[in-house]
Amino acid sequence: MQVKRGRGFLSTPGPTNVPDRVLNAMHRPAVDLNDPDFLELVNSCFDDLKKVFQTKNGEIFVYITNGHGAWEAALANVLSAGDKLLVPETGNFSGGWRDVATAFGASVQEIPNDWRRAMDPAKVAEALAADKAQEIKAVLLVHTDTAVGITADVQAVRKAIDSVGHPALLMVDTIASLGTVDFRMDEWGVDVAVSASQKGLMVPPGLGVVAAGPRAVEAHRTATAPRRYWDWGARLQSEGYRKFCGTAPEHHMFAMREALDMIFEEGLENIFRRHQMLADAVRDCVSVWTEAGALSFNAINPAERSNGVTTILTAEGVDAVLLRETARDVFQTALGGGLGKLQGKAFRIGHMGDLNEPMILGTLSAVETTLAYLDIPYQRGGIDAAIRSLAEARKKAAAVAAPVAGPISRVA
Ligand SMILES: *Cc1c(COP(=O)(O)O)cnc(C)c1O
């Protein structure tokens, strides 16, 4: 076994770094599941999760599960067998959610798309307009498809649905986007938002979170898909035990409380700005590397590139798996691999969650070291471009920032 010293970098697009504060918050004894202080903590988390989803009208459901479970939780509550669903293909994750829907007996119509561009909302409008009988129950949209590194325009998809007067629910996978980029559930007319603990929320893997708006809760009353653990009905009753359909994931809730405190200390706006700044630095660096021809951005349109993850394609003859394994095993930096049809053809740099400049520079440096080690051609100067990008962004923020809390303005 190889001896490893120092702290490695977790630069996968989930799970992300769990802050020490969050880990430490978990280091305490279990409590009586009806302990009033604990129930109060749970209620405060549910209230604060609404703020993160930017919803006043939504109901929050927290499950002991991962993102896949949260997908299933959302569908089990609004679907009946035979329901029609519309799924714009965004990348690997729209396919994953589609497969859950198919397993529930839904009839899925997919809008095909290459994995290199965001879905054109006009195609969603077109598909819904063609549904004269208005049988499509819901549109399933992935906000940030983590496989391809592209963030969709959720609001534009909502407008597309409304533009043809279709009653379909809008269900959005925010697993990679929540706490990373702006997501406004109420303002954007999202009926169901699905998320998980281990990405932008900075909590260890293990919680699935679903926010359901009034139209979705209404749909749940008549939907007939089999459900018990996932059922919103019992969970809407106030007792803590029912909220979780059994014993609460106490330590995960301690972690969630701490993570939410950290989120509000920094402020959502500052969090989004920090992600933008770090993502810009990654992109500036990768742009330089790609000049040598062995690497390229998966997302063709720069405006669609995700602020949480960058997917980098490798040219024929470059072993993306070896690259990722070398970065992890030799240089202690875990990257994401290519998923689905990008398997073996891409790697991904996660830049979401509890992350700062030296961490992102460490990751980029480890990737560049890996490229050098494996003799993969890259244009030199990427790290320098990232450094300049970060310095300029901080300077600009310091010049304009109002004196509010958060790491950007604190510099001023
Ligand atoms: C990570 C991710 C998932 C899957 O979440 P798991 O917790 O691994 O089940 C689904 N959708 C998106 C967009 C993701 O980023």
The ligand as a Tripos MOL2 file, in Angstrom:
@<TRIPOS>MOLECULE
LIG
   15    15     1     0     0
SMALL
NO_CHARGES

@<TRIPOS>ATOM
      1 C1        -25.0750   13.3820   -8.4220 C.3       1 LIG1
      2 C2        -26.2830   13.5380   -9.2680 C.ar      1 LIG1
      3 C3        -27.3270   12.6020   -9.2620 C.ar      1 LIG1
      4 C4        -27.2440   11.3160   -8.5220 C.3       1 LIG1
      5 O1        -27.1580   11.4750   -7.1510 O.3       1 LIG1
      6 P1        -26.7610   10.2220   -6.2490 P.3       1 LIG1
      7 O2        -26.7460   10.7890   -4.8800 O.co2     1 LIG1
      8 O3        -25.4330    9.7410   -6.7110 O.co2     1 LIG1
      9 O4        -27.8050    9.1890   -6.4290 O.co2     1 LIG1
     10 C5        -28.4440   12.8790  -10.0030 C.ar      1 LIG1
     11 N1        -28.5570   14.0030  -10.7420 N.ar      1 LIG1
     12 C6        -27.5570   14.9000  -10.7920 C.ar      1 LIG1
     13 C7        -27.7200   16.1200  -11.6350 C.3       1 LIG1
     14 C8        -26.3930   14.6960  -10.0730 C.ar      1 LIG1
     15 O5        -25.4040   15.5920  -10.1270 O.3       1 LIG1
@<TRIPOS>BOND
     1     1     2 1
     2     2     3 ar
     3     2    14 ar
     4     3     4 1
     5     3    10 ar
     6     4     5 1
     7     5     6 1
     8     6     7 2
     9     6     8 1
    10     6     9 1
    11    10    11 ar
    12    11    12 ar
    13    12    13 1
    14    12    14 ar
    15    14    15 1
@<TRIPOS>SUBSTRUCTURE
     1 LIG1         1 GROUP 0 **** ****
